[in-house]
Amino acid sequence: MLNLNNLLVCLDGTNLDDHLLKYSAMMARFFTNTKTTFIHVAETNGDQSIKHNLQEKVNTFFDSDCEKEVLVIQGTGAHHILSWEGLKEIDLVLMGIKPRSVSTGVQATRVLNGSLCSVMLVPVTAKYDVSKVLIPLDFSEDSLRSINTAIRIKEHTDIEIFLQHVYFVPNGYSSTGKTYEDFAEIMRKNKVKEYETFIKQNELDESKFEVVFTLDEDQKPSDNIYEMAKEKNVDLIIIASKGRTKAASMLLASTAVGLVHYDEDVPCLVVKDKNESIGFFDALLKI
C-alpha cells in the first residue's frame, strides 16, 4: 500500500498557515501518520523568533497526535524545499494555495515537478472536511494507487468516491463512414469494457465508488474534471502521477495547479510512487 505516514507541511509565516495547519491535521488523522515536519523558508536564518512563532502556531492549530518538528531553513522558495536533505524521508508534501489575485502558483508547480513524493495543494477556502472525492481514471497502476488512497481515507470517514474516465473521439473517425455520435458511442462502450476488466483484474469492490464516463469534445480533460467536481460538489480531487519524463511531470503539475485555480475551493492530491521514482532516477545515474 502507498505509504503516506511521513508528512511535510510548507509554511509561509502568514495567517494562511493557520488554515493549512488545521487541514493538515485532518489529513494526518486519515493517514495515521507517525511524523509531521513543518518547514519555513526564510531569507535569513538567524532570527529565532520566526521558529518560536511557527512552533506556537503548530501547537495551536495542529492537533494530530504524532511526532512533530518545526524547521526554518535559509533560502528563497521552492528550490530550497526540494534541496532540503530530509525530503527523501517524506511521503507527502502539503502546500497552501493562495488566490489567483495574490499568487500565480509558480512555487507549487515547481514543487510538483521536482518532488519524488506525493504532493497536496490546499486552497485557503477549503473546508475542514472530506465527504466526496473525485478520481480521474485511466485504468493504469497509477489510477489504482489513487483509488487505494481514497479507500484508505474511507476507512476513517464515510466518503463518497467518484471515478471519472474522460474519453474522446480520435481524429480521422470520418474515414470509417460513421458519424461523430456513432463513433463516440463505440468509444464509450469500449471504455466500459476496459473499466470492467480493470475492476476484475484488481479485485475492486464496486460498491465503494461510482464511475462516470465523460466525452471530451475539445480534448481539454481539465475542463471535464472541473465540471464534474462542481457537479458532484467534491471536497478533494486525487490525481495519479502520469509517467516519469519531465514533460509528463510538467503536464501533471499544470493540470493539478490548473484544477485548483479553476475553483480555488477544491484541494488536489497528486499521488506519486516515491520508491518507483527514486529507483528510476538511481537507474539514470548509473547510465
C-alpha positions as CSV (number, residue, x, y, z in Angstrom):
1,M,0.0,0.0,0.0
2,L,1.1,3.5,-0.7
3,N,2.9,5.0,2.3
4,L,1.7,8.4,3.4
5,N,2.9,8.3,7.0
6,N,5.6,11.0,7.0
7,L,4.2,14.4,6.1
8,L,5.9,17.8,5.3
9,V,3.8,20.9,5.7
10,C,5.2,24.1,4.0
11,L,4.5,27.2,6.0
12,D,5.0,30.8,4.7
13,G,4.7,32.7,8.0
14,T,1.4,34.4,7.2
15,N,-2.1,33.9,8.6
16,L,-2.7,31.4,5.8
17,D,-0.7,29.0,7.8
18,D,-3.5,28.7,10.4
19,H,-5.8,27.2,7.7
20,L,-3.2,24.9,6.3
21,L,-2.3,23.5,9.8
22,K,-5.9,22.7,10.5
23,Y,-6.3,21.0,7.2
24,S,-3.1,19.1,7.5
25,A,-4.1,17.8,11.0
26,M,-7.2,16.3,9.4
27,M,-5.2,14.6,6.7
28,A,-2.7,13.4,9.2
29,R,-5.5,11.6,11.0
30,F,-6.7,10.0,7.8
31,F,-3.3,8.6,7.0
32,T,-2.4,7.8,10.7
33,N,0.9,9.4,10.2
34,T,3.8,8.9,12.5
35,K,5.7,12.2,12.0
36,T,4.9,15.6,10.6
37,T,7.6,18.1,9.8
38,F,6.8,21.8,9.4
39,I,9.2,23.8,7.2
40,H,9.5,27.5,6.5
41,V,12.0,29.0,4.0
42,A,13.3,32.4,5.2
43,E,15.8,34.7,3.5
44,T,17.7,34.9,6.8
45,N,18.0,32.1,9.3
46,G,19.3,34.0,12.3
47,D,16.0,35.2,13.8
48,Q,14.9,32.6,16.4
49,S,11.6,34.4,16.8
50,I,10.4,33.1,13.5
51,K,10.8,29.5,14.6
52,H,9.2,30.3,18.0
53,N,6.1,31.9,16.3
54,L,5.7,28.9,14.0
55,Q,6.0,26.5,16.9
56,E,3.2,28.3,18.7
57,K,1.0,28.1,15.6
58,V,1.7,24.4,15.3
59,N,0.8,23.8,18.9
60,T,-2.4,25.8,18.5
61,F,-3.8,24.5,15.2
62,F,-2.2,21.1,14.5
63,D,-3.9,18.7,17.0
64,S,-2.8,15.4,15.4
65,D,-1.1,13.0,17.9
66,C,2.2,12.4,16.2
67,E,5.9,13.3,16.4
68,K,6.3,17.0,15.3
69,E,9.3,19.0,14.2
70,V,9.5,22.7,13.1
71,L,12.3,23.8,10.8
72,V,13.4,27.1,9.5
73,I,15.8,26.9,6.6
74,Q,17.5,29.8,4.7
75,G,16.5,30.3,1.1
76,T,14.0,31.9,-1.2
77,G,11.4,29.4,-2.3
78,A,10.6,26.0,-3.8
79,H,14.2,25.3,-4.7
80,H,15.3,25.2,-1.1
81,I,12.4,22.9,-0.1
82,L,13.4,20.5,-2.9
83,S,17.0,20.6,-1.9
84,W,16.3,20.0,1.8
85,E,18.2,16.8,2.7
86,G,15.3,15.5,4.8
87,L,12.9,15.4,1.8
88,K,13.9,11.9,0.9
89,E,12.2,10.6,4.0
90,I,8.9,12.5,3.3
91,D,5.9,10.7,1.8
92,L,3.5,13.7,1.3
93,V,4.1,17.4,0.9
94,L,1.2,19.7,1.8
95,M,1.2,23.3,0.4
96,G,-1.3,26.1,0.7
97,I,-2.5,27.7,-2.5
98,K,-3.3,31.4,-2.5
99,P,-6.0,33.0,-4.7
100,R,-5.0,33.9,-8.3
101,S,-5.2,37.6,-7.3
102,V,-2.3,37.0,-4.9
103,S,-0.2,34.2,-6.4
104,T,0.5,32.6,-9.8
105,G,1.1,29.2,-8.3
106,V,4.7,29.1,-9.6
107,Q,6.2,27.7,-6.4
108,A,3.5,25.0,-6.1
109,T,4.2,24.0,-9.7
110,R,7.9,23.7,-9.1
111,V,7.4,21.5,-6.0
112,L,5.0,19.3,-8.0
113,N,7.6,19.0,-10.8
114,G,10.5,18.4,-8.6
115,S,9.2,16.3,-5.8
116,L,9.5,12.5,-5.9
117,C,6.8,12.0,-3.3
118,S,3.1,12.8,-3.3
119,V,2.0,16.5,-3.1
120,M,-1.2,18.0,-1.9
121,L,-2.4,21.5,-2.8
122,V,-4.8,23.1,-0.4
123,P,-6.7,26.3,-1.3
124,V,-7.3,28.8,1.6
125,T,-11.1,28.3,1.1
126,A,-11.0,24.5,1.5
127,K,-13.4,23.0,4.1
128,Y,-12.1,21.1,7.1
129,D,-14.0,18.1,5.8
130,V,-13.7,15.4,3.1
131,S,-17.1,13.8,2.2
132,K,-16.8,13.5,-1.6
133,V,-13.7,12.5,-3.6
134,L,-13.2,12.6,-7.4
135,I,-10.5,10.5,-9.1
136,P,-9.7,10.9,-12.8
137,L,-9.4,7.3,-14.1
138,D,-7.3,5.9,-16.9
139,F,-7.2,2.2,-15.9
140,S,-3.5,2.3,-15.1
141,E,-1.5,1.3,-12.0
142,D,-1.3,5.0,-11.1
143,S,-5.1,5.2,-11.1
144,L,-5.2,2.2,-8.8
145,R,-2.9,4.0,-6.3
146,S,-5.3,6.9,-6.3
147,I,-8.3,4.6,-5.7
148,N,-6.5,2.8,-2.8
149,T,-5.6,6.2,-1.3
150,A,-9.3,7.2,-1.4
151,I,-10.3,3.9,0.1
152,R,-7.7,4.5,2.9
153,I,-9.5,7.8,3.7
154,K,-12.8,6.0,3.6
155,E,-11.6,3.7,6.4
156,H,-11.6,6.8,8.7
157,T,-14.6,8.8,7.5
158,D,-17.6,7.9,5.4
159,I,-16.9,9.4,2.0
160,E,-18.4,9.1,-1.5
161,I,-15.8,8.2,-4.2
162,F,-16.4,9.2,-7.8
163,L,-14.3,7.8,-10.6
164,Q,-14.3,9.7,-13.9
165,H,-13.0,8.4,-17.1
166,V,-12.7,11.1,-19.8
167,Y,-12.6,9.8,-23.4
168,F,-12.6,11.4,-26.8
169,V,-13.3,10.6,-30.4
170,P,-10.0,10.3,-32.3
171,N,-9.2,12.3,-35.4
172,G,-10.0,10.6,-38.6
173,Y,-13.1,8.9,-37.4
174,S,-15.0,10.1,-40.5
175,S,-12.9,7.8,-42.7
176,T,-14.8,4.9,-41.1
177,G,-18.1,6.2,-42.6
178,K,-19.6,6.7,-39.2
179,T,-20.9,9.9,-37.7
180,Y,-19.2,11.6,-34.7
181,E,-22.1,10.5,-32.5
182,D,-21.9,6.9,-33.6
183,F,-18.1,6.7,-33.1
184,A,-18.5,8.4,-29.7
185,E,-20.9,5.6,-28.6
186,I,-18.4,3.0,-29.8
187,M,-15.7,4.6,-27.8
188,R,-17.9,4.7,-24.7
189,K,-18.8,1.0,-25.0
190,N,-15.1,0.1,-25.4
191,K,-14.2,2.2,-22.3
192,V,-16.9,0.5,-20.3
193,K,-15.4,-2.9,-21.2
194,E,-11.9,-1.6,-20.3
195,Y,-13.3,-0.4,-16.9
196,E,-14.9,-3.8,-16.2
197,T,-11.6,-5.5,-17.0
198,F,-9.7,-3.1,-14.7
199,I,-12.1,-3.8,-11.8
200,K,-11.9,-7.5,-12.2
201,Q,-8.1,-7.7,-12.5
202,N,-7.6,-5.5,-9.4
203,E,-10.4,-7.2,-7.4
204,L,-12.0,-3.9,-6.6
205,D,-15.3,-3.6,-4.7
206,E,-17.6,-1.5,-7.0
207,S,-19.9,-0.8,-4.1
208,K,-17.3,1.6,-2.7
209,F,-17.5,4.1,-5.6
210,E,-19.5,5.4,-8.6
211,V,-18.0,5.6,-12.1
212,V,-18.8,8.3,-14.7
213,F,-17.8,8.2,-18.4
214,T,-17.4,11.7,-19.9
215,L,-17.0,12.5,-23.6
216,D,-14.3,15.2,-24.0
217,E,-15.3,17.2,-27.1
218,D,-12.3,19.7,-27.1
219,Q,-9.5,17.4,-25.8
220,K,-9.2,19.5,-22.6
221,P,-9.6,17.0,-19.8
222,S,-9.1,19.5,-17.1
223,D,-12.3,21.2,-18.1
224,N,-14.2,18.0,-17.8
225,I,-12.7,17.2,-14.4
226,Y,-13.5,20.6,-13.1
227,E,-17.1,20.4,-14.3
228,M,-17.6,17.0,-12.7
229,A,-16.1,18.3,-9.4
230,K,-18.6,21.2,-9.4
231,E,-21.5,18.9,-10.4
232,K,-20.7,16.4,-7.6
233,N,-19.7,19.1,-5.1
234,V,-16.5,17.2,-4.2
235,D,-14.1,18.2,-1.4
236,L,-11.0,16.5,-2.8
237,I,-9.5,15.6,-6.2
238,I,-6.9,12.8,-6.3
239,I,-4.8,12.7,-9.5
240,A,-2.4,9.8,-10.2
241,S,1.1,10.6,-11.3
242,K,1.5,10.1,-15.0
243,G,4.8,8.9,-16.3
244,R,8.4,9.7,-15.2
245,T,9.5,12.0,-18.0
246,K,10.0,15.7,-17.4
247,A,7.3,16.5,-20.0
248,A,4.8,14.2,-18.3
249,S,5.7,15.7,-14.9
250,M,5.1,19.2,-16.1
251,L,1.8,18.3,-17.7
252,L,0.7,16.7,-14.4
253,A,1.7,19.8,-12.4
254,S,0.0,22.1,-14.8
255,T,-3.2,20.1,-14.6
256,A,-3.2,19.9,-10.8
257,V,-2.4,23.6,-10.3
258,G,-4.9,24.5,-13.0
259,L,-7.7,22.5,-11.3
260,V,-7.1,24.3,-8.0
261,H,-7.1,27.7,-9.7
262,Y,-10.3,26.9,-11.7
263,D,-12.3,26.8,-8.5
264,E,-10.0,27.8,-5.7
265,D,-12.1,25.7,-3.4
266,V,-11.1,22.0,-4.0
267,P,-7.8,20.6,-2.7
268,C,-5.9,18.4,-5.1
269,L,-3.8,15.4,-4.1
270,V,-1.2,14.3,-6.6
271,V,-0.3,10.7,-5.8
272,K,3.2,9.5,-6.7
273,D,5.1,6.3,-6.0
274,K,8.2,7.6,-4.3
275,N,10.0,4.3,-4.3
276,E,9.4,3.9,-8.1
277,S,10.6,7.4,-8.8
278,I,13.8,7.0,-6.7
279,G,14.5,3.8,-8.5
280,F,14.1,5.4,-11.8
281,F,16.5,8.3,-11.0
282,D,19.0,5.9,-9.5
283,A,19.0,4.0,-12.7
284,L,19.6,7.2,-14.7
285,L,22.6,8.0,-12.6
286,K,24.2,4.6,-13.5
287,I,23.9,5.2,-17.2
